[in-house]
Amino acid sequence: MIELRGDCGSCFGLCCVALPFTASADFARDKPAGTPCPNLRADHRCGIHARLRDEGFSGCTVYDCFGAGQKVSQVTFGGRDWRTGSREDARRMFDVFPVVRQLHELLWYLTEALTLPAARPVHAGLRRLRERTEALTRGTAEELAALDVPAHREEVNVLLLRTSELVRAGVGVKGRKKNRRGADLMGARLKGADLRGATLRGAYLIAADLTGADLRDADLIGADLRDADLTDADLTGAFFLTQPQLNAARGSSGTRLPASVARPAHWAA
């Protein structure tokens, strides 16, 4: 899924301009949407990239655009730089970027779902939706700005939910409550918990202790893993897990991960 990962070298620093920052534990200062971050250099690279966490911008190290930055920069706007183009072009680029980012996130889930053998009964539908979503990302700036993203997301979610049911049905563990969808598990003590085949869709796991937890074949779509401790946890086969979710968590060299994501560099520290 390389095309669904951010390629900063092919982007005009859109996440550093289009999106707003709010002074917090994640960002050292406020920044309104459409205003360049003061750390953004003229070549669209970050001037403190190697020191982002030390400088109070850990939120930047968590974020990933799923490849939307290069799509908007090179496809939607044909390589036109917002710095040298018209103000109207810049405004439209900043408006369209979050839309394409949402579509690319959906593409990430649809692409992963198509790799899951248990979801074979819905592969045809998933493939059609993936093709349609990809086509939407290649629309004009005007078409993208007018797109009803929530409606499209809901259509995609129907098949993603069915995918989850099919995958988790194969776990075959009896007598355990598997549905933790949207659960408030902030700060929960789940050390060594058996969460195999659980649905944690949209669950709040902020600062939860998941040390040594068994999360094999769990559905993690939309789960908030900020500061969750995944030290030595087993996420083998966990699905719909994204790199931003993992980047926001804490872990160790003993944390076992699915092949679709990479071990965050800051975990080693």
Disulfide bonds with the S-S distance in Angstrom:
none
